[in-house]
Amino acid sequence: MKRQITLGIPKGSLQRSTTDLFEKAGYKILVRDRSYVPVIDDPEIRCLMFRAQEMARYVERGVLDVGLTGQDWILENQADVVEVAELVYSKSTTQAYRWVLAVPEESTIQSVQDLEGKRIATELVQATRQYLQRNGVKAEVEYSWGATEIKAPLLVDAIVEGTETGASLRANRLRIIDTVAESTTKLVASKPAWADAWKREKIEILAMLLTGALVAERKVGVKMNVPRARLDDVSSQLPSLHTPTISSQVDPEWVALEVIIDKAVARDLIPKLKKAGAEGIVEYPLNKVIY
C-alpha cells in the first residue's frame, strides 16, 4: 500500500489563496462544496480541511502530519509542532497579518498602560494576556465569538483584532493603539511525522515547492537579443539571481541573453535595456524559483 502524508488545508479566508499557491507549486486541489476532504492530484498526499485557528492543535495530536496555519494560532494553542517553513501570503496582501489593539476614535485611551482595570474583547485571548503581562498591565480579556469591531465601546473598552489593511477598523471608527502580534502563515509538521524519514522528505519537498512558488510571484524572466558589441552595456544594467545566461546565436555577431529579475523593477529596467542595445525583449512570468 502506498504511503501517504495527511495535509491540513485551512478553511475560510485563506482557503482560496492556499489552493492557488498549491497550483503554482504544481499541485491541483479540488474543494467540493460542503466537503472537508479536498482532492489533490498527488496519491502520496491526503487532504483534510480545518479552520486555521485549530490546525496546529490537530497537527500536534497527529491527526495531521502537516498543515498550514498562522503563527498567531500556533502561539494561541501553545502547540508543540515543527515549524517547517514560513510562507508569506494571505487573502489580500503579501504583508504579515497583524493583531492590533484598537479603541473607539473618541476614547481617552492612548496607550496600553491606559487599559489598567479595563475590559478587552478578542479571539486571540492567550496572546493578548501575554501582551498585557509583558507591559505590566492588568486587564480583563474576554473571548469574542465574532463581530469584535462593534463591541467597543458598548461592551468593552478596547479590542484586539486581526487585520491586513486596517480598513474594517477604520470603517467602524476604531483607532489602532499598538500591534499585539504579527503573524505569517507557517507550514507545520507533527513531531512523529518529522521523525519519519519518508514523511519528512515528502514534507520538505512540499515546503521547497511552495516556497519556490512564492518567490516566483515576485520575479519575472526577461530574455533578449543583444549585439556582441553592446553586450557589456546591456549586462551592466542587469541585476539577477546570479549572472545572466548568455547563448550564442546563428549570427556570430549576436547573442541571446536571459535573466531573472524582481517584478517590481522590470518596468523601469526594460527601457534601459532597449536603450543599451537589446532587441526582441520578452518578459515572462515564472511558476517557481528554487534557490
N, C-alpha and C positions, 0 to 999 in steps of 0.2 A: 504494500500500500504506500502510495506517495506521501511523503511528509509534507506538512503544511505549517505555516505560522498563522496565528489569528490576529488580524489587524483591526483596530478600532478607528472608525471614521466619525468625526464629530458631526452630530446632527444639529441643525439650527443655522445660526448666522454664518458659520464657517463652512457649511456643507458644500455650497456651490464652488467657492474658491478652492476648497480642498480637492474636489473631484477634477476641477480644471487644472490644478497643479499636477495631479497624478497623470492626467492625459498628456501634459507637456513632458512629463518624465517617461512616458511610454506605456502607461497603464490605462486601460479603459475601464471605468467603473460605471455600472448601471444601477441606479437607485430607483426601485419601483415605488409607486405610491403606496403609502401606509405600510411599507415593509422596512424592517430593521436589519435585513440581511442583504446588503448590496452584493451585486455580482461583479467580479473582477476577472479580467482575461488572463490571469496567471493561476494555473492549477496548484501552485505551491502557496497560494495565499487565500485565506478565508476571511471574509469581512463581516463585521458586526457594527451596528451604529448606536452610539450613545451620545448623550449630551457631554460637551466638553467639561462641564462642571464635575462630572462623576467619572470621567475617563481614567484619571490617574489611579483612582481607587480600585477600578477593575483590573488595571494593569498590575498594580501591586499584588492583588489577590491571585493573579494568574489566569483569570477569566480571559484576558487578552495577553498575547505575547508582546504586542507593540501597539501604540496608539498615538494619536495627535491631540494635544491639549495645550492650554496656556500655562505659562509659568505661574500665573496667579492661582490657578486651581490646583497645581501641584503643592504650592505652599498652603493653600486653604485646607486641603485634605491631609496635609502633612504626610504625603505619600512617599514611601521608600521605593523609588524607582530609579532606573538608569536613564539619565538624560543623554540620548544618543546624538542628537543634532538640533540646532536652533534653525527654525525655518521662518524667516521674517516675511510673513504675508498675513493678510486679513481680508475681511469682506469688502473694504473700501479703499484702503491705502496700504503702503508698504512700511508704514511707521509703526513703532511699538504702541500697543494698546495701553492706555493709561487708566488707572483708578484714581480719581481725584476727589478731594474734599471740597464740597461746594455748599454755599449758603444762599438764601434769597438776596437779591440785589440790595434791598433796603436793610438787611441785617447789620447790626453793630459789630458782629464777629469779624475780626480782621486776620486772625492767625489761629493756629491750632491751640495755643495756650488759652484763648478765649473760650474754649469748649469745656473747661473745667466744670464738672457737675451738669453738663448738658446731655442731650439725647441725640444719637446719630442712627440713621437707618441705612442699611446696606445689605447686599448679598454676600459681600466679602467680609464676614464677621471676624474670623480669626486674624486675618492680616490687618484689619482695622484696629483691633485690640492691641496687636503688636506695635503698630504705628503709634498709637496713643502712649503705650508704655515707653517706647523709645524717647518720646517727647515729654515724659513725666506728667502726663495729663490723665486724670480720672474722669471718665465719662461713660454713660450707658450706651451700649451698642446693641441694637436690636436687628433681627433678621427681617429683610424686606422681601416679600413674595412677588415683587414686580411693581411697576408704576412708581418707582422710587422718586422720580423727579417731582411728583406732585405732593409729596409728603411733608416738604418743608415750605412754609413754617406751620402748617396746620397740625401736624402730628409730631414733628421732631424739629430740632434746631438746625440740623445740618444733615447732609447725606454724603456717602461715599459711593460714587457711581463710575462705571466703566465708560470710556469714551474714546473715539478715534479722532473726531474733528471738533467736539465741543458744541456742535450745532443744536443738539437736543437740549442741552443745559441752557444755552442762550435763549432758545425758544420758550423755555419755562422760567425765564427771568432769574436764573441762578448764576452766581458768581463763584469762580474757582479760587480757592484759597491756597491749596497746595496739592502736590502729587503724592499720593499714598504709596503707590506701587506702579511699576511698569511691567508689561508682560509681552512676550512674543510667543509664538507657537513653538512647542517642543515636540520632537519625536522621542517618545519614552518607551523603554522596554522593561519587562519584568526581570527580576534578578535570575530566576530559574531559566528563562529563555536566553538571557545574555550568557549564562554559563554553559549552554548547549552549543557546541561548536557549529553544527549545521544551521541552527536558528540564528545564531549571532552573525554568521556570514551572510545569510539572507537579509537580515535587518540592516547590516552595514551596506549591502548593495542598494537596498531601498533608500537609505539615507543619502548615499552618493548620488543617485539619480534624481532624487527630489531636490537636493542642494544644487545640483547642476542645472536643473530646470529653472530654479530661482535666479541663479547667477545669469543665465541666458536672457532672462527678462530685461536685464539692464544692459545687455550687449547687442551689437549687430555686427555682421560681417560686411566688409567692403572689399570689392575686387576691382581692378582697373588695368588698363594697358598703359605702359609708360615707355617712352623712348629711352634707350640706354643712356643717351647723352643727358637726360634730365632725371635719371634715377636718384642721384644724391639729393637733388632739390625736392623731389617728391618724398623720399624716405625721411628726410629731416622733419617733415610735417606730421609724421605718423607715430602716435602712441600705440602700444599693442601689449598683449599679454607677455610676449617675449620679443621676437623680432618678426618683421614681415616675411611672408613666404614669397619667394621670387622664383618664377618659372620661365624657361626660355620659350620663345615662340618660333614659328617657321621663319619669319623675318628676323634675321640676326640683329637687326637694329632696334628691336622692341622686346620687352619682357612683360609678363603678366605678374601683377603684384596683388597679394591678398593679405588682409589683416583683420583682427577682431578689435573693436573699439567700444567705448561706452556709448550707449544710445544717445545720451544727453549731449555729446559733443559732435555727433555726426552732422547735424545741420550746419554748424559753423565750419567744420573741417572740410566737407566735400567741395565747397567753392575754392578753398585754399589749394586743394589737390589739383583741381582743374587749372587754376592759375599757375601752379608749379609745373604743369605739363602733362598731367594724367588725362587719359581719354577713355571712353567706354566705361565710365564708373558705374558700378552696380552695388546698391545697398540691399542686404537681405537679412531676414530675421533668423534667429537661432533657437533651437529647441533645448539644447543642453550645452553647458560649458563645464567640463570636468578638469579641475586643476590637478 
